[in-house]
Structures are given as C-alpha cells and as structure tokens.
Amino acid sequence: MSFLLVACQPTDQELPFALAPGESVNVQIGTGGGTVSLPPSFSLDVPQGALTSAVAVEVSQLLSGPFPSTAGLAVPGTAYDLQPVGTVLSEPARVEIKVAPGALGEGEDVRMSVGVARADGSVRTYSGIYDVTNGVLTAEIDELGPVAAVVTADAIAVTAGLPDALPGGSFPPPPSPVGPAPAPGDFGEFNATCSPEARQCYSSGLIRLWADEIVQRRIGEELFLVGPTVETNLAFISFDTNGIPTEITGSIAIDGDLRARFNSSVNSYSLDEGLRTGRETEPAPTSLQVTGNIMVIGETTNESTGALELDEELEFGITGIGTSEMLIIRLEADVTFTNADNSEEIGMIIADVRLRR
C-alpha cells in the first residue's frame, strides 16, 4: 500500500504514531488536499480541489461493517468509520483497503467493491482494482461515510460464448375499438427496471450476458457485471391490420462495471450501452418493421455517444407468461482492443433484457 507523505504541508498526518483498537485519526484537510491513513490497512488520499473548505476528516476501524444486506457482505476486518458522513468531494479521492486473501471465498475477489454507507442507510458501491499479490483494494470515491470492502450481492456472471438466436414471436393484439381510444402505449408497453439501490438485477433475472472468445482472452475468463442498472421502456403505438406493430417509442439503457481477474489483479471496465427511439433528446415515435425475429427501428440515438442510427436491427423474442407477455430484446456491443503493433481486435458482448407488459 502506498501513502502520500509530503513534508511541510499542514494537512500531513504526523508520524510515527500508534493506535489502540478503536482509536481514531483526525486530519484537517483543506483545498490543497491531503491524506489520512491507518497503516498498514487503510489510506484515503484527497486530491487538491476536492474540498471547498477545510474539513476535519476522521477515520477509525470498525469491528463489523455497517452495511445493509442489499449492498452485499462486508469483508471481515475491512470496515472503517470515515467521517464526516455525507461530505461530497468535487474530485474523487483514492481509497486503499487491505483485504486479506484468506477473508475471501472462491470467486469473491472478482465481485468485490468499496461500499460507502450514507446517512439515510443506503450504500453506494464503487468498483476498483484488487491486487491479489499485495491484497490491496483500490477505488475512487466522491463522498465520505463509513467504508468497507463489500462482496456485492448484485453481480451477474457473464456466460462464455455466444447465445442461440431468439425465436421472435407474435405481439399482443391491440385493444378492441369499443369504448374510448387508448392513449399511445396503453396496449403495447413493456418495461424492465432494476438497480443496486432498488430491485436488484441479479435476483430479478431481467438481464443475461455473454462474451465471445476475444473478450475473455483479452479481459479474463471469469467475468461479472457488478452493480448493474437497467432502465428500459418500449411502447408499440401503432399496428397494421394483421396485428403487427408499425411504430415504436422508448429507450433501453444498461450500465454497470465488468469485473475480471487477469493474472494477479482484478480489474474493472465500464459498460454503458443503450439507445432511444428518434433523434431527439427524449424518446420519440419512429417507424418499425418486424420480419421473423428481427425488429428494424427507423431512427435511434445512441444513449452514450449521441450518434444517430438509421434502421437499427434488434433481435427479439416474445412469449406469453400467465395473462401477460415477456419481450426479450438483444443488444450487441463491440469491444475494440488495440495490439502492440496498433492493429485492432474486436470482441463482442451480448446482453438480453427481459421486459414485461
């Protein structure tokens, strides 16, 4: 573990020092930044400009993690009371926590994040890098509060290889014309929502992922999507005389952190994929063609890049579940890797999102 120790700075922590169990360290950190640490197991490096005024930052080790079960399980011996809780940082601070390999079960190192407990009892998790060699978990946090290394409960294993084709299917018919005309989307709206803070994606089964051989070879064979969030709403608002939808509006968004162990470290890669119909900043109605198991959406905008796409093809499958229907939409994301000779190798990650009407 590394510590920032700069002589002649008023925010430096004085050394040497010794702490009894339960004792705390208090360091006044101003706009110039500073470091507070409990060697050899904890360090927080606050950069210049992170605080707008001087703050007394205090840290002490906790005997148990103050984290609710919905965030995951705190790794024993890694919980620290970092105060003042709720302090927001303009620039992220680097936190380093010592995690003994013996404290982790098989595969838990890949699903480990830094959790920060908030005053309202919720927990925000931050992905980082875990060095298996020295046992240090490093992450960047943008608010203060009790922290711990957390094996997150909301992590989805990424399946190796490519999935079978989706089957397509018939859409639910539009409503009877008897009575008032329904509002757009009333008879063809499908939704899927999950996140670490609410309905968890892992337990809800709303999303499934695959990675091809290139991604596994370049990132790691054991892949997890940690802390995913899915926000999806699609409404079929016009049908032809055969009951086939001809117009669609809505959006699909998936984000989270891909975690993988490669050699002696566990690394994190951001996954941020999504689209919205139309070319506006909000979803707008656009044309739709359905052939077999493929939807062709007239106009879509990439949620990440803002790029406009014409005739976006999405594979789908639709089945009845009880008195309702489930719609599966498949997204494909290319992952570009640059080789030493500047040539490129492109891998693929596929995500199936399950929407309910």
VOZASE-873907 format. One record per residue (C-alpha): residue in three letters; y, z, x. Coordinates in steps of 0.2 Angstrom, whole numbers. Example, Ala and Ser with C-alpha at 12.3 -4.5 7.8 and 13.67 -1.06 7.14 Angstrom:
2
SEMAR    r      v      w      u
SEMAR  ALA    -22     39     62
SEMAR  SER     -5     36     68
This chain:
357
SEMAR    r      v      w      u
SEMAR  MET      0      0      0
SEMAR  SER     17     -4      6
SEMAR  PHE     33      6      4
SEMAR  LEU     51      1      6
SEMAR  LEU     59     14     18
SEMAR  VAL     77      9     24
SEMAR  ALA     87     22     34
SEMAR  CYS    104     27     30
SEMAR  GLN    103     22     11
SEMAR  PRO    107     37     -1
SEMAR  THR     93     31    -13
SEMAR  ASP     79     33      0
SEMAR  GLN     66     46     -3
SEMAR  GLU     66     59     11
SEMAR  LEU     50     60     22
SEMAR  PRO     40     70     26
SEMAR  PHE     36     79     11
SEMAR  ALA     21     87      2
SEMAR  LEU     17     89    -16
SEMAR  ALA      6    101    -25
SEMAR  PRO     -4     94    -40
SEMAR  GLY      8     91    -55
SEMAR  GLU     24     92    -45
SEMAR  SER     36     78    -46
SEMAR  VAL     48     67    -35
SEMAR  ASN     65     64    -41
SEMAR  VAL     76     50    -33
SEMAR  GLN     93     45    -38
SEMAR  ILE     93     25    -39
SEMAR  GLY    109     16    -41
SEMAR  THR    114     -3    -42
SEMAR  GLY    108     -6    -25
SEMAR  GLY     90     -2    -29
SEMAR  GLY     78     10    -21
SEMAR  THR     60     16    -20
SEMAR  VAL     51     31    -27
SEMAR  SER     34     35    -22
SEMAR  LEU     19     47    -22
SEMAR  PRO     10     42     -6
SEMAR  PRO     -4     36     -5
SEMAR  SER     -7     32    -23
SEMAR  PHE     10     26    -32
SEMAR  SER     25     17    -27
SEMAR  LEU     40      9    -38
SEMAR  ASP     52     -2    -29
SEMAR  VAL     68     -5    -40
SEMAR  PRO     77    -21    -33
SEMAR  GLN     96    -22    -32
SEMAR  GLY    104    -26    -48
SEMAR  ALA     90    -19    -59
SEMAR  LEU    101     -4    -64
SEMAR  THR    119     -5    -70
SEMAR  SER    122     13    -65
SEMAR  ALA    114     27    -55
SEMAR  VAL     98     34    -63
SEMAR  ALA     88     49    -58
SEMAR  VAL     70     42    -58
SEMAR  GLU     56     55    -58
SEMAR  VAL     38     52    -56
SEMAR  SER     23     64    -56
SEMAR  GLN      4     62    -58
SEMAR  LEU     -4     65    -74
SEMAR  LEU    -22     71    -77
SEMAR  SER    -25     59    -91
SEMAR  GLY    -17     43    -97
SEMAR  PRO     -5     45   -112
SEMAR  PHE    -11     28   -119
SEMAR  PRO    -17     24   -136
SEMAR  SER    -34     16   -138
SEMAR  THR    -27      0   -145
SEMAR  ALA    -20     -4   -127
SEMAR  GLY    -36     -1   -118
SEMAR  LEU    -43     13   -107
SEMAR  ALA    -33     21    -94
SEMAR  VAL    -42     21    -77
SEMAR  PRO    -45     39    -72
SEMAR  GLY    -33     45    -59
SEMAR  THR    -21     31    -61
SEMAR  ALA     -9     39    -74
SEMAR  TYR      9     43    -69
SEMAR  ASP     24     50    -79
SEMAR  LEU     38     39    -74
SEMAR  GLN     55     44    -81
SEMAR  PRO     67     42    -90
SEMAR  VAL     56     33   -103
SEMAR  GLY     65     18   -111
SEMAR  THR     76     13    -96
SEMAR  VAL     77     -6    -96
SEMAR  LEU     78    -15    -80
SEMAR  SER     89    -31    -78
SEMAR  GLU     77    -36    -64
SEMAR  PRO     59    -32    -64
SEMAR  ALA     53    -18    -52
SEMAR  ARG     37    -19    -42
SEMAR  VAL     24     -5    -46
SEMAR  GLU      9     -2    -35
SEMAR  ILE     -5      9    -41
SEMAR  LYS    -20     14    -31
SEMAR  VAL    -36     11    -40
SEMAR  ALA    -52     17    -33
SEMAR  PRO    -66      3    -35
SEMAR  GLY    -78     17    -40
SEMAR  ALA    -67     21    -55
SEMAR  LEU    -70      3    -62
SEMAR  GLY    -85     -3    -72
SEMAR  GLU    -93    -20    -69
SEMAR  GLY    -80    -34    -73
SEMAR  GLU    -66    -22    -77
SEMAR  ASP    -56    -27    -62
SEMAR  VAL    -53    -44    -70
SEMAR  ARG    -47    -36    -86
SEMAR  MET    -35    -23    -78
SEMAR  SER    -16    -22    -81
SEMAR  VAL     -2    -10    -79
SEMAR  GLY      2     -1    -95
SEMAR  VAL     19      6    -99
SEMAR  ALA     20     19   -113
SEMAR  ARG     36     18   -124
SEMAR  ALA     44     32   -133
SEMAR  ASP     38     26   -150
SEMAR  GLY     20     27   -144
SEMAR  SER     17      9   -141
SEMAR  VAL     11      2   -125
SEMAR  ARG     16    -14   -116
SEMAR  THR      4    -21   -103
SEMAR  TYR      9    -31    -88
SEMAR  SER     -3    -42    -78
SEMAR  GLY     -3    -42    -59
SEMAR  ILE    -14    -44    -44
SEMAR  TYR    -28    -32    -39
SEMAR  ASP    -33    -32    -21
SEMAR  VAL    -51    -27    -20
SEMAR  THR    -50    -24     -2
SEMAR  ASN    -37    -10     -2
SEMAR  GLY    -39     -5    -20
SEMAR  VAL    -20     -8    -25
SEMAR  LEU    -15    -15    -42
SEMAR  THR      2    -23    -41
SEMAR  ALA     13    -28    -55
SEMAR  GLU     31    -31    -60
SEMAR  ILE     38    -20    -75
SEMAR  ASP     55    -22    -83
SEMAR  GLU     56     -4    -92
SEMAR  LEU     52     13    -87
SEMAR  GLY     39     25    -95
SEMAR  PRO     23     33    -92
SEMAR  VAL     12     21    -82
SEMAR  ALA     -7     18    -79
SEMAR  ALA    -19      5    -74
SEMAR  VAL    -27      0    -90
SEMAR  VAL    -43    -10    -94
SEMAR  THR    -36    -19   -108
SEMAR  ALA    -46    -20   -125
SEMAR  ASP    -39    -37   -130
SEMAR  ALA    -47    -48   -117
SEMAR  ILE    -56    -64   -122
SEMAR  ALA    -69    -71   -110
SEMAR  VAL    -67    -90   -106
SEMAR  THR    -83    -99   -108
SEMAR  ALA    -89   -111    -94
SEMAR  GLY    -90   -130    -98
SEMAR  LEU    -83   -140   -112
SEMAR  PRO    -87   -137   -131
SEMAR  ASP    -96   -148   -143
SEMAR  ALA    -85   -159   -155
SEMAR  LEU    -78   -151   -170
SEMAR  PRO    -85   -158   -187
SEMAR  GLY    -69   -162   -196
SEMAR  GLY    -72   -160   -215
SEMAR  SER    -63   -161   -232
SEMAR  PHE    -47   -152   -236
SEMAR  PRO    -45   -141   -251
SEMAR  PRO    -38   -152   -266
SEMAR  PRO    -20   -150   -272
SEMAR  PRO    -17   -139   -287
SEMAR  SER    -18   -145   -305
SEMAR  PRO     -2   -153   -311
SEMAR  VAL     -2   -142   -326
SEMAR  GLY     12   -129   -325
SEMAR  PRO     27   -128   -313
SEMAR  ALA     26   -139   -297
SEMAR  PRO     21   -128   -282
SEMAR  ALA     33   -125   -268
SEMAR  PRO     29   -135   -252
SEMAR  GLY     14   -127   -243
SEMAR  ASP      9   -116   -258
SEMAR  PHE     -8   -126   -259
SEMAR  GLY    -12   -131   -241
SEMAR  GLU     -5   -117   -230
SEMAR  PHE    -16   -110   -216
SEMAR  ASN    -12    -95   -204
SEMAR  ALA    -18    -86   -189
SEMAR  THR     -9    -72   -181
SEMAR  CYS    -15    -59   -168
SEMAR  SER     -7    -50   -153
SEMAR  PRO    -10    -34   -142
SEMAR  GLU      3    -25   -152
SEMAR  ALA     -5    -28   -170
SEMAR  ARG    -21    -37   -175
SEMAR  GLN    -30    -40   -159
SEMAR  CYS    -36    -57   -154
SEMAR  TYR    -52    -51   -147
SEMAR  SER    -58    -41   -162
SEMAR  SER    -52    -54   -174
SEMAR  GLY    -61    -69   -167
SEMAR  LEU    -46    -80   -170
SEMAR  ILE    -47    -89   -153
SEMAR  ARG    -60    -95   -142
SEMAR  LEU    -58   -104   -125
SEMAR  TRP    -67   -115   -112
SEMAR  ALA    -63   -120    -94
SEMAR  ASP    -70   -135    -85
SEMAR  GLU    -78   -135    -68
SEMAR  ILE    -62   -139    -59
SEMAR  VAL    -53   -124    -66
SEMAR  GLN    -67   -112    -62
SEMAR  ARG    -69   -119    -45
SEMAR  ARG    -50   -118    -41
SEMAR  ILE    -46   -101    -50
SEMAR  GLY    -63    -92    -52
SEMAR  GLU    -79    -92    -62
SEMAR  GLU    -76    -76    -71
SEMAR  LEU    -61    -80    -82
SEMAR  PHE    -52    -69    -95
SEMAR  LEU    -37    -72   -106
SEMAR  VAL    -29    -55   -106
SEMAR  GLY    -17    -49   -119
SEMAR  PRO    -16    -65   -129
SEMAR  THR     -4    -68   -143
SEMAR  VAL     -7    -82   -157
SEMAR  GLU      6    -87   -169
SEMAR  THR      0   -102   -180
SEMAR  ASN      5   -108   -197
SEMAR  LEU      1   -126   -203
SEMAR  ALA      5   -132   -221
SEMAR  PHE     -1   -148   -228
SEMAR  ILE     13   -153   -241
SEMAR  SER      8   -170   -247
SEMAR  PHE     -9   -178   -252
SEMAR  ASP    -14   -195   -257
SEMAR  THR    -24   -199   -272
SEMAR  ASN    -41   -196   -263
SEMAR  GLY    -35   -178   -258
SEMAR  ILE    -32   -182   -240
SEMAR  PRO    -16   -174   -233
SEMAR  THR     -2   -186   -228
SEMAR  GLU     11   -174   -222
SEMAR  ILE     11   -158   -212
SEMAR  THR     23   -145   -206
SEMAR  GLY     21   -129   -195
SEMAR  SER     18   -123   -177
SEMAR  ILE      4   -117   -165
SEMAR  ALA      8   -105   -151
SEMAR  ILE     -4    -97   -139
SEMAR  ASP      1    -86   -124
SEMAR  GLY     -7    -74   -113
SEMAR  ASP    -12    -71    -95
SEMAR  LEU    -28    -79    -87
SEMAR  ARG    -36    -67    -75
SEMAR  ALA    -49    -72    -62
SEMAR  ARG    -57    -64    -47
SEMAR  PHE    -56    -76    -32
SEMAR  ASN    -63    -69    -16
SEMAR  SER    -55    -52    -13
SEMAR  SER    -42    -52    -26
SEMAR  VAL    -39    -53    -45
SEMAR  ASN    -25    -64    -49
SEMAR  SER    -15    -68    -65
SEMAR  TYR    -10    -85    -71
SEMAR  SER      2    -88    -86
SEMAR  LEU     -5    -98   -101
SEMAR  ASP      9   -104   -113
SEMAR  GLU      4   -118   -125
SEMAR  GLY     10   -123   -142
SEMAR  LEU     18   -136   -152
SEMAR  ARG     29   -138   -168
SEMAR  THR     30   -152   -180
SEMAR  GLY     45   -163   -180
SEMAR  ARG     59   -165   -167
SEMAR  GLU     70   -150   -172
SEMAR  THR     71   -133   -165
SEMAR  GLU     61   -127   -180
SEMAR  PRO     46   -135   -188
SEMAR  ALA     50   -150   -199
SEMAR  PRO     39   -160   -210
SEMAR  THR     31   -175   -202
SEMAR  SER     18   -189   -206
SEMAR  LEU     -1   -185   -204
SEMAR  GLN    -16   -197   -203
SEMAR  VAL    -34   -190   -204
SEMAR  THR    -48   -200   -198
SEMAR  GLY    -65   -192   -195
SEMAR  ASN    -62   -176   -185
SEMAR  ILE    -45   -181   -179
SEMAR  MET    -28   -177   -186
SEMAR  VAL    -14   -188   -179
SEMAR  ILE      3   -179   -181
SEMAR  GLY     18   -191   -182
SEMAR  GLU     30   -181   -172
SEMAR  THR     28   -165   -162
SEMAR  THR     38   -155   -150
SEMAR  ASN     30   -145   -135
SEMAR  GLU     35   -127   -138
SEMAR  SER     36   -124   -119
SEMAR  THR     44   -139   -112
SEMAR  GLY     54   -146   -127
SEMAR  ALA     46   -163   -125
SEMAR  LEU     44   -174   -140
SEMAR  GLU     27   -182   -143
SEMAR  LEU     23   -196   -155
SEMAR  ASP      6   -197   -163
SEMAR  GLU     -1   -181   -156
SEMAR  GLU    -20   -181   -159
SEMAR  LEU    -29   -164   -163
SEMAR  GLU    -47   -162   -166
SEMAR  PHE    -51   -151   -181
SEMAR  GLY    -65   -144   -192
SEMAR  ILE    -64   -136   -209
SEMAR  THR    -76   -126   -218
SEMAR  GLY    -77   -115   -234
SEMAR  ILE    -78    -96   -232
SEMAR  GLY    -81    -87   -249
SEMAR  THR    -67    -93   -260
SEMAR  SER    -56    -98   -246
SEMAR  GLU    -56   -110   -231
SEMAR  MET    -56   -109   -212
SEMAR  LEU    -47   -123   -202
SEMAR  ILE    -51   -124   -183
SEMAR  ILE    -38   -133   -173
SEMAR  ARG    -42   -138   -155
SEMAR  LEU    -29   -138   -141
SEMAR  GLU    -31   -145   -124
SEMAR  ALA    -21   -140   -109
SEMAR  ASP    -22   -149    -92
SEMAR  VAL    -20   -139    -76
SEMAR  THR    -14   -148    -61
SEMAR  PHE    -19   -142    -43
SEMAR  THR    -11   -148    -28
SEMAR  ASN    -23   -151    -12
SEMAR  ALA    -18   -148      6
SEMAR  ASP    -15   -167      8
SEMAR  ASN     -3   -167     -8
SEMAR  SER    -16   -176    -19
SEMAR  GLU    -19   -168    -36
SEMAR  GLU    -34   -162    -45
SEMAR  ILE    -33   -160    -64
SEMAR  GLY    -43   -147    -73
SEMAR  MET    -44   -143    -92
SEMAR  ILE    -43   -128   -103
SEMAR  ILE    -48   -129   -121
SEMAR  ALA    -43   -117   -135
SEMAR  ASP    -50   -117   -153
SEMAR  VAL    -39   -107   -165
SEMAR  ARG    -46   -102   -182
SEMAR  LEU    -34   -102   -196
SEMAR  ARG    -37    -95   -214
SEMAR  ARG    -29   -101   -230
